[in-house]
Amino acid sequence: QVQLAESGGGLVQAGGSLRLSCAASGSIFSINAMGWYRQAPGKQRELVAVITSGGITIYADSVKGRFTISKDNAKNTVYLQMNSLKPEDTAVYYCAAGTRSDPAYFDSWGQGTQVTVSS
């Protein structure tokens, strides 16, 4: 079983930056990919970014060029650097992990961290 703990959310003005962190613990040897999802009020949860154990990254079109996902294997931590933030980026951001590269099979989730971007 994998436990995920997010941190780094907060309130920022449009155009600003935030960095989210997700620390994994437990059966981390089983993880093949990790990623970030977000859910805005009244909207469905959507995929933001994924990084595989091999370093392959995938981004939602809405964040390409602004967000960067990375990982520190020594710290068992995945980061989401968010630049040029927009009010529409406001959401609860969730870290997720899975034993397969396909994010559709992510089965471990963090508790979520709130990101609020003011205009």
Phi and psi in degrees as a GROMACS rama.xvg file:
@    title "Ramachandran Plot"
@    xaxis  label "Phi"
@    yaxis  label "Psi"
@TYPE xy
-111.256  134.266  VAL-2
-110.133  138.624  GLN-3
-125.167  135.877  LEU-4
-130.688  115.312  ALA-5
-91.4213  155.943  GLU-6
-156.06  164.305  SER-7
107.003  -3.80284  GLY-8
-70.4715  173.215  GLY-9
163.025  -165.07  GLY-10
-107.037  131.224  LEU-11
-143.63  152.219  VAL-12
-79.2893  154.447  GLN-13
-54.7567  137.233  ALA-14
92.2792  -10.8757  GLY-15
-83.7987  -173.55  GLY-16
-132.92  152.519  SER-17
-144.601  154.106  LEU-18
-125.711  122.839  ARG-19
-96.1365  145.765  LEU-20
-123.815  148.31  SER-21
-137.996  111.555  CYS-22
-97.0592  127.628  ALA-23
-101.926  143.728  ALA-24
-144.063  170.17  SER-25
92.753  -133.898  GLY-26
-82.5408  60.4769  SER-27
-68.0996  -19.8484  ILE-28
-64.4281  -22.0526  PHE-29
-84.9259  -9.1533  SER-30
-74.7618  130.208  ILE-31
-112.581  -18.2725  ASN-32
-159.75  150.792  ALA-33
-134.825  157.833  MET-34
-163.623  -178.12  GLY-35
-125.027  134.659  TRP-36
-117.556  163.948  TYR-37
-142.986  153.46  ARG-38
-139.11  116.74  GLN-39
-90.1341  158.022  ALA-40
-56.2791  128.838  PRO-41
76.9457  5.30844  GLY-42
-121.46  161.474  LYS-43
-76.2088  155.334  GLN-44
-66.3195  135.767  ARG-45
-128.334  148.847  GLU-46
-72.7959  134.535  LEU-47
-104.238  -52.7683  VAL-48
-160.494  152.174  ALA-49
-136.525  145.771  VAL-50
-134.973  130.93  ILE-51
-91.304  171.242  THR-52
-62.6195  -24.8744  SER-53
-87.249  0.0183569  GLY-54
91.3676  4.75026  GLY-55
-73.2149  134.73  ILE-56
-118.296  147.221  THR-57
-133.741  138.658  ILE-58
-130.161  148.755  TYR-59
-68.8316  147.198  ALA-60
-56.7806  -34.3075  ASP-61
-68.8765  -15.4468  SER-62
-119.106  -4.12628  VAL-63
-57.878  134.764  LYS-64
85.3632  -11.4689  GLY-65
-116.204  -36.5325  ARG-66
-107.31  147.799  PHE-67
-134.709  126.188  THR-68
-99.8755  139.308  ILE-69
-149.043  170.009  SER-70
-142.74  151.075  LYS-71
-119.901  101.117  ASP-72
-63.08  -34.0795  ASN-73
-65.1358  -29.1609  ALA-74
-102.904  0.0967512  LYS-75
52.1816  43.8366  ASN-76
-130.845  139.58  THR-77
-114.048  141.975  VAL-78
-119.301  153.6  TYR-79
-130.14  104.427  LEU-80
-85.8278  120.839  GLN-81
-116.255  115.177  MET-82
-115.027  164.194  ASN-83
49.0663  48.305  SER-84
-64.9442  145.259  LEU-85
-120.146  156.088  LYS-86
-54.7732  -31.8635  PRO-87
-72.4967  -5.74942  GLU-88
-82.9064  -6.72272  ASP-89
-61.6862  125.629  THR-90
-178.362  170.629  ALA-91
-88.6828  127.154  VAL-92
-102.317  129.935  TYR-93
-116.339  135.508  TYR-94
-88.3416  143.804  CYS-95
-142.424  157.531  ALA-96
-148.05  157.217  ALA-97
-154.506  166.65  GLY-98
-87.445  -5.08173  THR-99
-122.236  158.189  ARG-100
-70.547  -26.9552  SER-101
-72.5943  118.052  ASP-102
-61.066  -17.5947  PRO-103
-63.5856  -17.3678  ALA-104
-105.082  12.4875  TYR-105
-62.6526  129.007  PHE-106
-130.19  4.95219  ASP-107
-120.369  133.955  SER-108
-134.16  145.592  TRP-109
-85.4627  -179.355  GLY-110
-84.1812  -13.8955  GLN-111
97.2718  149.235  GLY-112
-136.345  135.414  THR-113
-81.6403  131.811  GLN-114
-119.787  123.574  VAL-115
-123.965  124.092  THR-116
-113.258  118.154  VAL-117
-92.2802  147.962  SER-118
